[in-house]
Amino acid sequence: MRINRLRFKNLNSLPGEWEIDFTHPAFIENGIFAITGPTGAGKSTILDAICLALYGETPRLNKISSSTNDIMSLHTGECFAELEFTTNKGNFRIRWSQKRAGFRPDGNLQSPKHEIAKADTGELLAESITTVKEEVEKVTGMDFKRFTRSMMLAQGGFDAFLKANVNERSEILEEITGTEIYSEISMTVYARKNEIKQEQDKLEAALGAIHLLTEEEVQELKLKSDELLKQIKSLKEEQELLTKQLKWVEEIERSNKEINDTNKKLKDLEEEIKNFAPQQERLNKAKKAQLFFADFKEIENLKLRLKEFEEELIKLKSEEADILESQKAINFILEEKTTQLKEAEAKNTEKQKLFKQIRELDLVINNQQKNLTDLETECKQLSNEKEALMTFINEQEDILKKKQNNLSEISQYQTEHSADSILPSSCQDLISQLKQLNSYTQEIINTRNKKEKIESLLKSKDLSEMEEQLKLYNLQLQDIDIAMQNLQKELQENLDGNTLSFYQKKLQDNIRLSSELDNLKNQYNTYVKTLDRERYLKNEIQSGEKKLKEIIENLNEIRSQLDSAKAKVQSLTEEYHLAQKVSDLEEERKKLKDGIPCPLCGSLEHPYAKGMVPELDSLQIELEEAKKELERLQKELSKREKAQSETEAKIKVEQEELDNLDLSEQKTILDGKRAQLGLEEISDSILSETRKKLNEEKQQLESFVQKADELNSKIEGYQQNKNKLLKELEDLKDRKNECEKEITKLQSELKQYSSQLTELQDKEFTLRQEISARLKPLKLDLALQDEPLKLIPVLEERNATWENYIKQQRDLQAEIQEKSAVLNEKRNNLIHTQEGIDKLVHKIEEEKEALQQNMILRKEKLDDESVDEAEQNWENYLKKLHSEAEEFSKKLIEIETKLKSNGKLQNKQEEQIKNQEKQLESCKKDFLLKIEPLGCKDIEDYKDSLLNQEELQILQETQDDLSSRFKALQTQLNSFYTQLNELQKNNLTDKTVAVLSEEIKNCQEKLEDLNREVGVLETKLNENQEQLNIHSLQSEKIEAHKKILQRWEKLAELIGSADGKKYRSFAQGITFEILIANANQQLANLSPRYLLVRDDKIPLDLSIIDSFQGGEIRTIKNLSGGESFIVSLALALGLSRMSSKKISIDSLFLDEGFGSLDEESLEIALQNLAALNNEGKLIGIISHIPAIKERISTQIKVIPQEGGISKIEGIGCREIK
């Protein structure tokens, strides 16, 4: 992280807005700069501004809120801090600000605002206090605490990293160097190991829950299943015979029922034909009349056209009368309009002269009205100005009087509080002294408390108890050695001259043989099942081939029947088509006579003419029956072909499965396994006996190994207790040595604190006397205050009040003088305005009188009507008269034309009527001659014999329906008798339907019971096979999972822990070594005397080797002020060199601390800091030491001014006005 630019406003003793550009070439070139100035001038305020911009708080103050803000400059209403910086994530701009209500110095504090954005694009990243804090930590990798310990070492906190405890150092290193990943890895490994262990336990528990049948149980279930299947086959054959008999009896009953139903339908149909006879006669007459319907329709159409011609002639005569009446009315109106037009044209010249006179008069009136309006507007404006001037003068006189009274009150206050006049120049100095006095008081209290604490600690240190504990530990160790020797002797006796590994190997061999025996048993069972499967497949293939042979024989028979049925359908179709043609020539057949040749075929014999025409209905029924039989045979053929395909496919699949059964290979594998286990043959009894022997041997070995393990465990337990006691004994010795060192150290510290306390009390007394003398003129007594800081608000308030009254006095005097001048000017303006109003009023009266005279004259000539409207109305009137005359002339011509056209149309219509009457009479005569053979007397009689199309269609359909139904019923009856005779030839049984149904039902119930029993047995066998498969898979899964668990347990043993400390501590120990190495490089340049080292027992604790004291290792807690500064500086520089992907420290700020160095050490420190410029780092030092100013050329100077404020000068610095 690198600081680029800082802007701030109104912070502490630096009021106004300031900017410091750290990208100035001088900063980049030198790499080190100093912020200089006297004590209390405001040097640390620059670092406060950086912290305030980033975190909203400073090292010297708590967080700033809407209730408190001790960093805003006095007598100001707002403050802000803005920072531009760069990290490995980009360039950013961050701004913190706070204001008082209305930006008034005495206004209430408002809530602070905080926002961060990208410096390049201005894109806002966050704008609330919480989210900005999170975003800052995200882009910089540091919170406020880590920032002030690694990048900005503030005054009083320079050695914070050095004095931090182990946990605090761990957090700083983790954030700065990115080692938090090791904690995550450690916890992940630990959690993953536990997860896998839980999964392993679940797998083993699941394996134990699997229940398997014995081989004897499986064989017993198979035998039961085969016996039940034989019973099922026998019952199915019996059921098929009963079903065939039941079907035969039902078909006999159905045929008898159908014959009875058909006879009844024939009788009903004959009755319907008898009732239809009258309608039949009417239908025949209507058919004959229909032949002459076209002639009848023509006569009706002629009558209709004649009627239309007559109606049209009547309409034309009516229109002629209406036209004559219109002609008469239009002639009258036209004469009237012509007279009006002549009168209007005679008056036109007189009207035009009047219009001209009125226009001239209107122009004069408009000019007069405009002048009058302008004068009135000007007068009104002057009146408004007069009113505004009078109001303004009265208000300003009241304000002037109030300000004069306020000025008198301020003068009175200044007289009464003249002693406060010295506060503007001395207030800030007094406040600084009071703060310093309070600091001395707090340091005295703290030093006294530390001294008392050390005295208490010295009293509590007692070494006698530790010496007693050392004796007790030695006795316990002797007892443990004796117990371990006895256990070792007992273990050797039990092992009988062998090692424990010898018996463990024998146990493993036993387990391996047991596993191989289990595999052999499983393979043997598989082999037996394969043999069973082979026998089953051969039987299935044999029965399938037999079934296939039967299907092929049935197919050949069905194909032969199908060919016969197709030939029959074709023959019947041809006969039916021939019969249709013969039926269509019925009228022509009636004219044929024997001996006279047929005009179609030339034959001299005509059998169809004598009534020997084939019946179409019977042929059609026979053809439909033949088609149905053909369709049935085709379906049966398709069904048989499908059965053939399915049977062939089944045989093929079973044959392939049979071919794939490799019994010889399984037999070879079994023989190999048998030979390995030393068995002469394989059977269930031999395998069970071998398993029993292995189990007995395993139990003996496990018992023996378990006992040896118990003895070893006891020995290991004693060894662990011994190691623990040895470690505790060593720790006790270390604590005793440490306690002796601490007593020496405490005595030294007690002497040091006593000296510091005396020095602080002297300083506090001197400063208190000086402050009391300065407060006396202000009538304030320091001795009366229990806390000096309570006087600061009193001084600030009195100072602010005095300065406020001085400012108000100057402002009031200037305002009074300004307002008096304005009042005099406004009074003169009021006099001039009144004179202008009087002149305008006189001129308005004259203009109104002239306008009134002209208005009266115009009203006499044209009243109030507009001259343009009057002229336009007159012209419109003339145009209207011309237009109306022309319009009525045109209408008169149109009427005459219509009258001529109507006459012509009447003549034409009369001629058409005569022609139509002649044609109608001729058609009637011809039609009566044609219908005479039908027995119709006239046309009306013919109309009665006709039927409409709907009635005709209904009667014809009824006739056709009766005929077709009669023939169909006769055909059905013959078919039913034939079918019954065929059934009675096969006498299958004498039993009734009820008896056969009951027997079939009993067979079905027995079959269902047997199938259920078979299903239960097969379910048990299938479930057992599934359990076997699951058991095998589960065992394989457990073995594979065991290997994974072993790897994770090993990894967890190395780096895993629940809190992540194991791996993190290891990684941070390495990181800390790198930091110490970097710090020692800097320390070698700063002071070759010292060398930092890690504590072997506490990885993140520090000690220091002092080469001037013979390489003695010292604790960092008793370093002097100068030594602490040099070591802290070396650590800070070492930290700045270390960076991860998250943080790169490229700017470092040091606030004071150099005062504890001698000149030589100071020079070395500055040279080393300047050398960091080669690494691209920028170092800022805040100090009031003159030697710093002399050695560092690039400076930011903080210069005190009057009134307790300061200003900034130097390279890259400017004040923004």
KOLDRENTOR-724775 format. One line per field, with one value per residue (C-alpha): x, y, z. Coordinates in steps of 0.25 Angstrom, whole numbers. Example, Ala and Ser with C-alpha at 12.3 -4.5 7.8 and 13.67 -1.06 7.14 Angstrom:
<recs>
px	49;55 $
py	-18;-4 $
pz	31;29 $
</recs>
This chain:
<recs>
px	0;5;0;-1;-9;-15;-25;-32;-39;-41;-33;-28;-18;-18;-31;-34;-33;-19;-13;0;4;13;15;24;37;45;38;40;55;59;50;50;44;42;30;36;31;31;24;8;9;1;11;3;-9;-4;-4;-17;-23;-18;-24;-37;-39;-37;-43;-51;-42;-28;-18;-20;-35;-46;-56;-63;-78;-90;-88;-73;-62;-49;-42;-50;-43;-49;-59;-61;-74;-68;-56;-52;-40;-38;-27;-23;-15;-10;-11;-9;-24;-23;-24;-34;-40;-46;-52;-57;-65;-74;-81;-89;-103;-104;-88;-89;-78;-88;-97;-100;-91;-97;-94;-80;-80;-70;-69;-59;-58;-48;-39;-38;-53;-60;-68;-74;-71;-77;-83;-87;-79;-79;-78;-66;-59;-61;-57;-44;-40;-43;-34;-23;-23;-22;-31;-28;-21;-12;-10;-4;5;11;10;8;15;8;14;14;11;24;28;14;18;30;22;10;6;7;-8;-7;6;-1;-12;-3;6;-6;-12;1;7;-6;-3;-18;-19;-11;-22;-33;-25;-22;-37;-41;-32;-37;-52;-50;-43;-55;-65;-58;-57;-72;-75;-66;-74;-87;-82;-78;-91;-98;-90;-94;-109;-109;-116;-113;-120;-112;-109;-118;-130;-128;-128;-141;-148;-144;-150;-163;-163;-161;-172;-182;-179;-183;-196;-199;-196;-206;-217;-215;-217;-230;-235;-232;-241;-253;-252;-253;-265;-272;-269;-276;-289;-290;-289;-300;-309;-306;-309;-323;-326;-322;-331;-343;-340;-338;-352;-359;-352;-357;-372;-371;-365;-376;-386;-379;-379;-394;-396;-387;-396;-404;-391;-385;-397;-395;-380;-382;-392;-382;-370;-379;-383;-368;-365;-373;-369;-360;-372;-380;-368;-367;-382;-380;-368;-376;-387;-377;-370;-384;-387;-374;-376;-390;-385;-373;-383;-392;-379;-375;-388;-388;-374;-379;-389;-379;-369;-380;-383;-368;-367;-379;-373;-359;-364;-370;-358;-349;-357;-357;-341;-339;-347;-339;-326;-329;-333;-320;-311;-318;-314;-299;-292;-298;-293;-279;-278;-283;-272;-261;-265;-266;-252;-246;-253;-249;-234;-235;-242;-232;-220;-227;-229;-215;-209;-219;-215;-200;-202;-210;-199;-188;-196;-199;-184;-180;-190;-185;-171;-175;-182;-170;-161;-169;-170;-154;-151;-160;-154;-140;-142;-147;-135;-125;-131;-129;-115;-111;-117;-109;-96;-99;-101;-87;-80;-86;-81;-67;-66;-71;-61;-49;-40;-44;-37;-24;-31;-30;-14;-12;-24;-18;-4;-12;-20;-7;-1;-13;-13;2;-1;-12;-2;8;-3;-7;7;10;-2;2;16;12;2;13;23;13;10;25;26;14;20;33;26;18;31;34;44;43;30;37;48;38;31;45;47;33;35;48;41;30;40;46;33;30;43;41;27;32;43;32;23;34;38;23;23;35;30;16;23;31;43;36;33;19;20;21;7;1;6;0;-13;-13;-10;-23;-31;-26;-29;-43;-45;-41;-50;-62;-58;-57;-71;-77;-71;-76;-90;-89;-85;-97;-106;-100;-102;-117;-118;-112;-123;-134;-130;-129;-143;-148;-141;-147;-161;-160;-156;-168;-177;-171;-173;-188;-189;-183;-193;-205;-199;-199;-213;-218;-211;-218;-232;-228;-226;-239;-246;-239;-244;-258;-259;-254;-265;-276;-271;-272;-286;-291;-286;-293;-306;-305;-304;-316;-324;-321;-327;-340;-349;-341;-343;-358;-358;-350;-358;-353;-348;-345;-330;-325;-320;-308;-303;-311;-317;-330;-334;-336;-338;-336;-349;-357;-353;-341;-332;-323;-326;-316;-318;-315;-303;-298;-300;-292;-281;-280;-280;-268;-261;-262;-257;-245;-242;-243;-233;-223;-224;-222;-210;-204;-205;-199;-187;-185;-185;-175;-166;-167;-164;-152;-146;-148;-141;-130;-128;-128;-118;-109;-109;-107;-95;-89;-90;-75;-76;-62;-55;-62;-59;-44;-44;-51;-40;-29;-35;-38;-23;-18;-26;-22;-36;-38;-52;-62;-76;-84;-80;-65;-65;-73;-63;-51;-58;-60;-45;-40;-50;-44;-30;-33;-40;-27;-18;-27;-27;-12;-9;-19;-12;1;-5;-11;3;10;-1;2;17;14;4;15;25;16;14;29;31;20;27;40;34;27;40;48;37;38;53;51;40;49;61;51;45;60;62;48;52;65;58;47;56;63;50;45;58;55;40;44;54;43;32;41;45;30;25;36;31;17;19;27;16;5;11;13;-2;-7;0;-6;-20;-20;-24;-36;-41;-39;-32;-25;-25;-40;-41;-39;-36;-29;-36;-49;-43;-41;-56;-57;-46;-50;-65;-60;-50;-61;-71;-60;-56;-71;-75;-63;-67;-82;-77;-69;-81;-91;-83;-81;-96;-101;-93;-97;-112;-112;-107;-117;-128;-125;-124;-138;-144;-140;-145;-159;-160;-157;-167;-179;-176;-177;-190;-197;-193;-198;-212;-215;-211;-220;-232;-230;-229;-242;-250;-246;-248;-263;-267;-262;-269;-282;-281;-278;-290;-299;-294;-292;-296;-286;-284;-270;-269;-262;-273;-284;-277;-275;-289;-294;-285;-290;-304;-302;-294;-305;-316;-308;-305;-320;-325;-315;-318;-333;-330;-322;-333;-344;-335;-333;-348;-351;-341;-347;-361;-357;-349;-362;-370;-361;-360;-376;-377;-366;-373;-387;-381;-374;-387;-394;-383;-383;-398;-397;-385;-393;-405;-397;-390;-403;-409;-396;-395;-410;-408;-396;-402;-415;-410;-407;-422;-420;-432;-424;-412;-417;-420;-405;-400;-407;-401;-387;-378;-367;-353;-353;-366;-361;-348;-354;-364;-353;-344;-355;-358;-343;-341;-352;-348;-333;-337;-346;-335;-324;-333;-335;-320;-317;-327;-321;-307;-311;-317;-305;-296;-305;-304;-288;-288;-297;-287;-277;-283;-272;-280;-294;-291;-298;-292;-293;-286;-275;-273;-272;-262;-253;-254;-249;-237;-234;-234;-225;-216;-216;-212;-201;-196;-195;-187;-178;-177;-173;-162;-156;-157;-149;-139;-138;-136;-125;-118;-119;-114;-102;-99;-100;-91;-80;-81;-81;-69;-61;-66;-61;-47;-46;-51;-41;-29;-35;-37;-23;-17;-26;-22;-8;-10;-18;-7;3;-5;-19;-26;-40;-35;-25;-14;-5;-2;-3;7;16;15;15;27;34;28;33;47;47;42;54;64;59;59;73;78;73;78;92;93;86;93;102;102;88;82;67;64;52;48;49;37;28;29;25;32;44;58;70;85;94;108;114;110;117;105;95;81;72;57;51;43;55;61;63;56;67;68;53;53;64;58;44;49;57;44;36;45;45;30;30;39;29;17;7;-3;-12;-3;9;15;21;19;24;21;29;24;34;43;56;59;64;76;90;95;103;91;82;91;91;76;74;84;76;63;68;73;59;56;63;52;41;37;34;38;32;38;31;40;44;59;68;77;66;63;78;80;67;65;51;42;28;28;17;19;11;3;-4;-17;-12;-13;-2;0;8;19;28;30;16;8;-2;-14;-27;-34 $
py	0;14;28;37;50;55;66;71;83;88;78;81;93;93;101;103;93;87;77;69;62;50;47;60;56;60;50;39;43;44;33;39;52;59;66;76;87;91;82;84;91;80;70;58;64;60;45;47;52;39;30;38;37;22;17;29;29;33;27;38;38;28;27;41;41;51;53;56;61;66;67;78;92;102;112;104;97;85;77;65;57;51;41;35;22;10;-5;-17;-16;-2;13;17;30;30;42;44;57;63;76;84;88;99;99;108;107;106;96;82;71;63;48;46;42;32;27;20;20;16;28;25;24;31;18;18;5;8;20;16;15;0;-4;6;-1;-14;-9;-3;-16;-23;-14;-11;-24;-17;-12;0;-7;-15;-2;5;-6;-9;3;16;15;26;34;25;12;11;-2;-8;-20;-22;-23;-30;-44;-57;-56;-42;-44;-56;-48;-37;-47;-55;-42;-36;-49;-57;-69;-70;-81;-91;-90;-93;-105;-110;-109;-115;-127;-129;-128;-137;-148;-148;-148;-160;-168;-166;-171;-183;-186;-185;-194;-205;-203;-205;-218;-224;-221;-230;-243;-255;-269;-282;-291;-301;-291;-287;-301;-304;-292;-296;-310;-304;-295;-306;-315;-303;-300;-314;-313;-300;-306;-317;-308;-299;-311;-314;-300;-299;-311;-306;-292;-298;-306;-294;-286;-297;-298;-282;-282;-293;-284;-271;-278;-282;-268;-261;-270;-267;-252;-252;-259;-249;-237;-243;-244;-229;-225;-231;-223;-210;-213;-215;-202;-195;-199;-185;-177;-186;-183;-168;-169;-176;-164;-154;-160;-159;-145;-141;-144;-131;-122;-114;-110;-106;-98;-90;-86;-82;-73;-67;-63;-57;-48;-43;-38;-31;-24;-19;-14;-6;1;6;11;19;26;30;36;44;51;54;61;70;75;78;86;95;98;101;111;119;120;124;136;141;139;147;159;159;159;172;180;176;180;194;197;192;206;213;202;202;217;215;204;213;224;215;209;223;226;212;215;228;221;210;220;228;215;210;224;223;209;213;225;217;206;216;222;209;205;218;216;202;208;218;208;199;210;214;200;198;211;207;193;198;209;198;189;201;204;189;188;201;195;182;190;197;183;178;190;188;173;177;187;176;165;173;162;152;161;153;139;140;140;131;121;110;111;110;98;91;93;88;75;73;75;64;55;57;54;41;37;39;30;19;19;18;7;-1;1;-4;-16;-19;-19;-28;-38;-38;-42;-53;-60;-73;-83;-93;-100;-102;-110;-119;-122;-126;-137;-142;-144;-152;-162;-164;-167;-178;-185;-185;-191;-203;-205;-205;-215;-225;-224;-226;-239;-244;-241;-249;-261;-260;-259;-272;-268;-262;-248;-242;-240;-255;-257;-245;-251;-264;-257;-249;-263;-269;-256;-258;-272;-270;-259;-268;-279;-269;-266;-281;-284;-272;-277;-291;-286;-278;-291;-299;-288;-288;-303;-301;-289;-298;-309;-299;-292;-306;-310;-296;-297;-311;-307;-294;-302;-311;-299;-292;-305;-304;-289;-292;-303;-294;-283;-292;-295;-281;-276;-287;-282;-268;-271;-277;-266;-256;-263;-264;-249;-246;-255;-249;-234;-237;-243;-232;-221;-229;-229;-214;-212;-221;-214;-200;-204;-208;-199;-204;-218;-217;-213;-226;-237;-251;-253;-238;-235;-227;-214;-215;-229;-235;-247;-253;-258;-249;-256;-244;-238;-249;-245;-254;-242;-246;-239;-229;-229;-244;-242;-230;-238;-250;-241;-234;-247;-252;-239;-241;-255;-250;-239;-249;-259;-247;-243;-258;-259;-246;-251;-265;-258;-249;-262;-268;-256;-255;-270;-270;-258;-265;-277;-269;-261;-274;-281;-269;-269;-284;-282;-271;-280;-284;-296;-301;-288;-287;-302;-299;-287;-295;-306;-296;-290;-304;-308;-295;-298;-312;-318;-332;-328;-317;-318;-310;-320;-319;-304;-302;-312;-304;-291;-296;-300;-287;-280;-288;-285;-270;-269;-275;-265;-253;-257;-258;-245;-238;-241;-237;-224;-221;-223;-214;-204;-204;-202;-191;-185;-185;-179;-168;-165;-165;-156;-147;-146;-143;-132;-126;-128;-120;-110;-108;-106;-96;-89;-88;-82;-72;-68;-65;-57;-50;-46;-40;-33;-28;-22;-14;-9;-5;4;10;13;20;29;32;35;46;52;53;59;70;73;73;83;93;93;95;107;113;110;116;129;130;127;137;150;141;139;124;116;103;98;97;87;72;70;81;77;82;96;94;96;108;115;111;116;129;131;127;137;149;146;145;159;166;160;164;178;180;174;183;196;193;190;202;211;204;204;219;223;214;220;234;230;223;236;244;234;235;250;248;237;245;257;247;242;255;259;245;247;261;255;243;251;259;246;240;252;252;237;238;247;238;226;233;237;223;217;226;221;206;203;193;184;182;189;176;167;176;177;162;159;168;161;148;152;156;143;135;141;138;124;121;126;118;106;106;108;95;88;92;87;73;72;74;63;53;55;51;39;34;34;26;15;14;11;0;-6;-7;-14;-25;-28;-31;-41;-48;-50;-57;-66;-71;-75;-83;-91;-94;-101;-110;-114;-118;-128;-134;-136;-142;-157;-155;-153;-138;-129;-116;-109;-108;-123;-126;-117;-126;-139;-133;-136;-127;-132;-135;-143;-151;-154;-159;-168;-174;-176;-183;-192;-196;-198;-208;-216;-217;-220;-232;-238;-236;-243;-255;-256;-255;-266;-276;-273;-275;-289;-293;-289;-297;-309;-308;-306;-318;-327;-325;-331;-326;-327;-329;-319;-306;-292;-290;-304;-301;-286;-291;-302;-291;-282;-293;-296;-281;-279;-291;-285;-272;-278;-286;-274;-266;-277;-277;-262;-262;-273;-265;-252;-259;-264;-251;-243;-253;-251;-236;-236;-245;-235;-223;-231;-233;-218;-213;-221;-216;-202;-203;-208;-196;-186;-192;-188;-174;-173;-177;-166;-155;-160;-159;-145;-141;-146;-137;-124;-125;-119;-114;-99;-99;-96;-108;-105;-89;-89;-97;-88;-75;-80;-80;-67;-61;-67;-59;-46;-48;-50;-37;-30;-35;-30;-16;-18;-21;-7;0;-7;-19;-21;-28;-41;-45;-60;-68;-75;-90;-93;-82;-80;-66;-61;-52;-51;-43;-47;-36;-38;-27;-36;-49;-53;-54;-56;-45;-44;-32;-27;-21;-13;2;13;14;-1;-3;8;2;-12;-7;0;-12;-20;-10;-9;-25;-25;-15;-24;-36;-36;-46;-45;-37;-26;-18;-8;3;15;15;27;28;38;42;32;37;46;33;31;37;44;32;23;34;35;20;19;30;25;11;18;26;13;7;17;6;-3;7;11;24;27;39;43;52;59;72;68;78;67;61;75;76;62;61;71;68;74;77;89;91;106;112;125;134;129;115;111;106;106;96;99;90;82;77;85;96;103;102;115 $
pz	0;-4;0;-12;-8;5;6;19;25;39;47;61;60;45;41;26;15;12;1;2;-11;-8;-23;-24;-30;-18;-9;-20;-22;-7;-2;12;17;31;37;46;56;70;81;80;66;59;53;57;52;38;42;49;35;28;39;39;24;25;38;44;56;60;70;80;80;80;68;65;65;65;80;81;72;78;65;58;59;68;63;50;45;37;35;26;22;8;4;-10;-9;-17;-14;-22;-25;-31;-28;-18;-12;2;9;23;27;38;40;50;47;37;37;49;59;70;63;67;62;50;47;40;26;20;5;-3;-19;-30;-32;-47;-51;-39;-37;-23;-15;-2;5;19;32;33;18;16;28;21;8;13;20;7;-2;8;16;29;40;49;59;49;41;53;57;43;34;43;56;64;76;88;80;73;80;79;70;79;92;86;92;84;79;75;67;60;55;50;43;37;31;26;20;16;25;29;18;27;38;27;22;36;40;26;28;42;38;26;34;44;32;26;39;41;27;30;43;35;24;35;42;29;26;39;37;24;27;17;16;18;6;12;13;-2;-7;1;-5;-19;-17;-12;-24;-34;-28;-28;-42;-46;-39;-46;-60;-57;-53;-65;-74;-67;-67;-82;-85;-76;-83;-97;-92;-86;-99;-107;-98;-98;-114;-115;-106;-113;-127;-122;-116;-129;-138;-129;-129;-144;-146;-137;-145;-159;-154;-149;-162;-170;-162;-165;-181;-180;-173;-183;-196;-197;-196;-207;-216;-214;-216;-230;-234;-229;-237;-250;-248;-246;-260;-265;-253;-262;-271;-259;-253;-267;-266;-252;-256;-267;-258;-248;-259;-264;-250;-249;-262;-258;-244;-251;-260;-248;-242;-254;-255;-240;-242;-254;-245;-235;-245;-250;-236;-234;-247;-243;-229;-234;-245;-233;-224;-236;-239;-225;-224;-237;-231;-218;-226;-234;-221;-214;-226;-226;-211;-212;-215;-203;-194;-199;-196;-181;-179;-183;-173;-161;-164;-163;-150;-143;-146;-138;-127;-126;-125;-114;-106;-107;-102;-90;-87;-87;-78;-68;-68;-66;-54;-48;-48;-42;-31;-28;-27;-17;-8;-9;-5;7;12;10;17;29;31;29;40;50;47;48;62;67;62;69;82;80;78;91;98;92;97;111;111;107;118;129;123;119;126;114;104;106;103;87;88;100;100;92;100;113;108;104;117;124;116;119;134;133;125;137;147;140;138;153;156;146;151;166;162;155;167;176;167;166;182;183;173;180;193;186;180;188;184;195;190;176;183;190;177;171;182;180;164;166;175;166;154;162;165;150;146;155;150;135;138;144;132;122;129;129;114;110;118;110;97;99;92;80;76;76;61;59;65;58;44;48;51;38;30;37;33;18;17;23;12;1;7;6;-8;-12;-5;-13;-26;-23;-21;-34;-42;-36;-40;-54;-56;-52;-62;-73;-70;-70;-83;-90;-86;-90;-104;-106;-103;-111;-124;-122;-121;-133;-141;-137;-141;-155;-158;-153;-162;-175;-172;-170;-183;-191;-185;-188;-203;-204;-197;-206;-218;-213;-210;-224;-230;-222;-225;-240;-239;-230;-240;-252;-244;-241;-256;-259;-249;-255;-269;-263;-272;-285;-280;-281;-295;-299;-306;-310;-324;-325;-324;-311;-316;-306;-307;-319;-312;-316;-302;-290;-277;-268;-276;-270;-255;-253;-249;-237;-224;-220;-205;-204;-212;-204;-191;-196;-201;-187;-180;-189;-187;-172;-173;-181;-171;-159;-166;-169;-154;-150;-160;-154;-140;-143;-151;-139;-129;-139;-138;-123;-121;-131;-123;-110;-115;-120;-107;-99;-109;-108;-93;-93;-102;-93;-80;-79;-69;-72;-68;-55;-52;-55;-45;-35;-36;-35;-22;-16;-18;-12;1;1;-1;-8;-13;-11;-4;6;17;14;13;26;34;28;33;47;48;43;53;65;61;59;73;80;72;75;90;90;83;91;104;98;94;107;114;103;106;121;118;108;118;129;118;115;130;131;120;125;139;132;124;137;145;134;133;148;148;137;145;157;148;142;156;161;148;150;165;160;149;158;168;156;151;165;166;152;155;168;160;150;160;167;153;149;162;161;147;151;162;153;142;152;158;144;140;153;151;137;141;153;144;138;153;151;162;158;172;173;161;164;149;141;128;133;132;117;113;122;115;101;104;109;98;87;94;94;79;75;82;75;61;64;68;55;47;53;51;36;35;42;33;20;24;27;13;6;14;10;-5;-4;2;-10;-20;-13;-15;-30;-32;-26;-36;-48;-43;-42;-57;-62;-55;-63;-76;-74;-72;-85;-93;-87;-92;-106;-107;-102;-113;-124;-118;-118;-133;-137;-130;-137;-151;-149;-134;-128;-140;-146;-160;-166;-161;-166;-180;-180;-177;-188;-198;-193;-195;-210;-212;-206;-215;-228;-224;-220;-234;-241;-233;-236;-251;-251;-244;-254;-265;-258;-256;-270;-274;-264;-270;-284;-279;-271;-283;-291;-280;-279;-294;-294;-281;-288;-300;-291;-284;-297;-301;-288;-288;-302;-297;-284;-292;-301;-290;-283;-295;-297;-282;-281;-293;-286;-272;-278;-277;-262;-260;-256;-260;-259;-254;-239;-239;-244;-233;-222;-228;-226;-213;-208;-208;-194;-194;-206;-200;-187;-194;-204;-192;-184;-196;-198;-183;-182;-194;-190;-176;-181;-189;-178;-168;-177;-180;-165;-161;-171;-166;-151;-155;-162;-150;-140;-149;-149;-134;-131;-138;-127;-115;-105;-91;-85;-74;-72;-72;-57;-54;-64;-58;-44;-48;-55;-43;-34;-43;-43;-28;-27;-37;-30;-17;-23;-31;-18;-11;-23;-23;-8;-10;-22;-14;-3;-13;-21;-8;-3;-16;-15;-1;-6;-16;-7;4;-7;-12;3;6;-6;-2;12;8;-2;8;19;10;8;23;26;17;23;38;34;28;40;50;43;41;45;57;61;63;51;61;57;43;45;56;48;36;44;51;37;34;47;44;31;38;49;38;31;44;47;34;38;52;47;41;52;64;62;76;76;69;70;72;73;86;83;93;89;73;73;85;84;91;88;88;93;88;97;109;104;95;107;103;108;109;101;113;119;107;110;102;92;90;89;78;70;71;67;55;50;52;45;33;33;32;21;13;15;6;1;-10;-1;5;0;10;2;11;26;36;49;59;69;76;71;83;91;81;82;70;64;65;59;47;45;46;36;26;26;25;13;6;6;-6;-15;-12;-16;-2;4;19;27;40;50;60;67;68;61;56;48;41;38;32;24;12;8;19;22;32;42;46;58;56;66;73;75;60;50;35;26;17;9;-4;-10;1;-2;4;-4;-3 $
</recs>
